[in-house]
């Protein structure tokens, strides 16, 4: 095993652990905030945060299983992460649009780094006799 593949595996494992931690943090936080969500904005943010947690878990799962869904899971994760962090600065406390924009930019940069470390979304191997194969 060469050094770059060992480093790539270590980074991929670290990215998966970060996503699992994010999943736990967002799901538990959303469930804790359900009773405290008074406005429609807070309720929407809480639902999106819960979705972000579930999709974070799906990103890790599709790294190893159901690889055909990996690209969709990663796209959904980036969208829900950006929406969740952006809405947080707008609906909890005084609305802070500049802070929300900063949160979204930072979240997108962090998501890009995590997805780079996780590695490419590999398509599943086609089934024998599937379209494009020898007939």
Sine and cosine of phi, psi and omega as CSV:
sin_phi,cos_phi,sin_psi,cos_psi,sin_omega,cos_omega
0.00,0.00,0.80,-0.60,0.01,-1.00
-0.99,0.11,0.21,-0.98,-0.11,-0.99
-0.90,0.43,-0.63,0.77,-0.05,-1.00
-0.92,0.39,-0.59,0.81,0.02,-1.00
-0.95,0.31,-0.55,0.84,0.06,-1.00
-0.92,0.38,-0.67,0.75,0.05,-1.00
-0.90,0.43,-0.66,0.75,0.03,-1.00
-0.88,0.47,-0.66,0.75,0.04,-1.00
-0.92,0.39,-0.63,0.78,0.02,-1.00
-0.91,0.42,-0.69,0.72,0.03,-1.00
-0.91,0.42,-0.63,0.78,0.03,-1.00
-0.90,0.44,-0.67,0.74,0.04,-1.00
-0.91,0.42,-0.65,0.76,0.04,-1.00
-0.90,0.43,-0.66,0.75,0.04,-1.00
-0.89,0.46,-0.66,0.75,0.03,-1.00
-0.90,0.44,-0.66,0.75,0.04,-1.00
-0.90,0.43,-0.64,0.77,0.05,-1.00
-0.88,0.47,-0.67,0.74,0.01,-1.00
-0.91,0.41,-0.63,0.78,0.05,-1.00
-0.91,0.42,-0.66,0.75,0.06,-1.00
-0.90,0.43,-0.67,0.75,0.05,-1.00
-0.89,0.45,-0.64,0.77,0.02,-1.00
-0.87,0.49,-0.75,0.66,0.01,-1.00
-0.87,0.50,-0.75,0.67,-0.05,-1.00
-0.88,0.47,-0.69,0.72,-0.05,-1.00
-0.96,0.28,-0.64,0.77,0.00,-1.00
-0.92,0.40,-0.75,0.66,-0.01,-1.00
-0.91,0.40,-0.62,0.79,0.04,-1.00
-0.90,0.43,-0.67,0.74,0.01,-1.00
-0.91,0.42,-0.69,0.72,0.00,-1.00
-0.91,0.42,-0.58,0.82,0.04,-1.00
-0.94,0.35,-0.54,0.84,-0.05,-1.00
-1.00,0.07,-0.17,0.99,-0.01,-1.00
-0.81,0.59,-0.77,0.64,-0.01,-1.00
-0.93,0.36,-0.36,0.93,-0.03,-1.00
-1.00,-0.03,-0.12,0.99,-0.03,-1.00
-0.98,0.21,0.97,-0.26,-0.07,-1.00
-0.99,-0.12,-0.63,0.78,-0.05,-1.00
-0.99,-0.11,0.27,-0.96,0.04,-1.00
-0.89,0.45,-0.59,0.81,0.04,-1.00
-0.89,0.46,-0.68,0.73,0.03,-1.00
-0.91,0.41,-0.61,0.79,0.02,-1.00
-0.92,0.40,-0.67,0.74,0.03,-1.00
-0.90,0.44,-0.71,0.71,0.01,-1.00
-0.87,0.49,-0.64,0.77,0.00,-1.00
-0.91,0.42,-0.66,0.75,0.04,-1.00
-0.91,0.42,-0.68,0.74,0.01,-1.00
-0.91,0.41,-0.61,0.80,0.05,-1.00
-0.90,0.44,-0.67,0.75,0.06,-1.00
-0.88,0.47,-0.68,0.73,0.04,-1.00
-0.88,0.47,-0.64,0.77,0.03,-1.00
-0.86,0.50,-0.66,0.75,0.03,-1.00
-0.90,0.43,-0.68,0.73,0.01,-1.00
-0.92,0.40,-0.67,0.74,-0.02,-1.00
-0.94,0.33,-0.53,0.85,0.09,-1.00
-0.85,0.52,-0.68,0.73,0.05,-1.00
-0.91,0.42,-0.64,0.77,0.01,-1.00
-0.90,0.44,-0.57,0.82,0.04,-1.00
-0.88,0.47,-0.69,0.73,0.02,-1.00
-0.92,0.40,-0.71,0.71,-0.03,-1.00
-0.88,0.47,-0.68,0.73,-0.04,-1.00
-0.96,0.26,-0.11,0.99,0.13,-0.99
-0.95,0.32,-0.47,0.88,-0.08,-1.00
-0.90,-0.43,-0.54,0.84,-0.02,-1.00
-0.76,-0.65,0.33,-0.94,0.05,-1.00
0.75,0.66,0.75,0.66,-0.10,-0.99
-0.88,0.47,-0.38,0.92,0.03,-1.00
-0.89,0.45,-0.36,0.93,-0.01,-1.00
-1.00,-0.09,-0.03,1.00,-0.12,-0.99
-0.87,0.50,-0.73,0.69,-0.04,-1.00
-0.89,0.46,-0.68,0.73,0.02,-1.00
-0.89,0.45,-0.68,0.74,0.00,-1.00
-0.90,0.44,-0.66,0.75,-0.01,-1.00
-0.92,0.39,-0.65,0.76,0.04,-1.00
-0.90,0.44,-0.71,0.70,0.02,-1.00
-0.89,0.45,-0.59,0.80,0.00,-1.00
-0.90,0.43,-0.72,0.69,0.00,-1.00
-0.88,0.48,-0.68,0.73,-0.01,-1.00
-0.91,0.42,-0.74,0.67,-0.03,-1.00
-0.93,0.36,-0.57,0.82,0.03,-1.00
-0.90,0.43,-0.74,0.67,0.00,-1.00
-0.90,0.44,-0.67,0.74,0.00,-1.00
-0.91,0.42,-0.68,0.73,-0.02,-1.00
-0.89,0.46,-0.77,0.64,-0.06,-1.00
-0.94,0.33,-0.56,0.83,0.04,-1.00
-0.92,0.39,-0.70,0.71,0.01,-1.00
-0.92,0.39,-0.51,0.86,-0.01,-1.00
-0.82,0.57,-0.70,0.71,-0.03,-1.00
-0.97,0.25,-0.18,0.98,-0.03,-1.00
-0.98,-0.19,-0.51,0.86,-0.16,-0.99
-0.94,-0.34,-0.29,0.96,0.02,-1.00
-0.97,-0.26,0.94,-0.35,-0.06,-1.00
1.00,0.08,-0.31,-0.95,0.00,-1.00
-0.93,0.36,0.72,-0.70,0.02,-1.00
-0.87,0.49,0.75,-0.66,-0.01,-1.00
-0.76,-0.64,0.99,0.11,-0.08,-1.00
-0.86,0.51,-0.61,0.79,0.00,-1.00
-0.92,0.39,-0.63,0.78,0.05,-1.00
-0.92,0.39,-0.65,0.76,0.02,-1.00
-0.87,0.50,-0.70,0.72,0.02,-1.00
-0.89,0.46,-0.68,0.73,0.04,-1.00
-0.88,0.47,-0.70,0.71,0.04,-1.00
-0.85,0.53,-0.69,0.72,-0.02,-1.00
-0.91,0.42,-0.70,0.72,0.00,-1.00
-0.88,0.47,-0.72,0.69,0.01,-1.00
-0.90,0.44,-0.67,0.74,0.01,-1.00
-0.88,0.47,-0.65,0.76,0.02,-1.00
-0.91,0.41,-0.63,0.78,0.05,-1.00
-0.91,0.41,-0.68,0.74,0.04,-1.00
-0.90,0.43,-0.68,0.74,0.03,-1.00
-0.88,0.48,-0.68,0.73,0.03,-1.00
-0.86,0.51,-0.71,0.70,0.00,-1.00
-0.90,0.44,-0.67,0.74,0.01,-1.00
-0.90,0.43,-0.69,0.72,-0.01,-1.00
-0.92,0.38,-0.58,0.82,0.08,-1.00
-0.89,0.45,-0.69,0.72,0.00,-1.00
-0.93,0.37,-0.56,0.83,-0.02,-1.00
-0.92,0.40,-0.50,0.87,0.01,-1.00
0.98,-0.19,0.12,-0.99,-0.07,-1.00
-0.92,0.40,0.49,-0.87,0.10,-1.00
-0.98,0.19,0.98,-0.19,-0.07,-1.00
-0.99,0.12,0.68,-0.74,0.06,-1.00
-0.97,0.24,0.49,-0.87,0.04,-1.00
-0.93,0.37,0.44,-0.90,0.07,-1.00
-0.91,0.42,0.72,-0.70,0.02,-1.00
-0.91,0.41,0.56,-0.83,0.02,-1.00
-0.93,0.36,0.52,-0.86,0.06,-1.00
-0.85,0.52,0.71,-0.70,0.00,-1.00
0.99,0.13,0.09,1.00,0.02,-1.00
-0.95,0.30,0.24,-0.97,-0.01,-1.00
-0.80,0.60,0.68,-0.74,0.01,-1.00
1.00,-0.08,-0.21,0.98,0.00,-1.00
-1.00,0.01,0.03,-1.00,0.04,-1.00
-0.93,0.37,0.74,-0.67,-0.10,-0.99
-0.96,-0.27,0.00,0.00,0.00,0.00
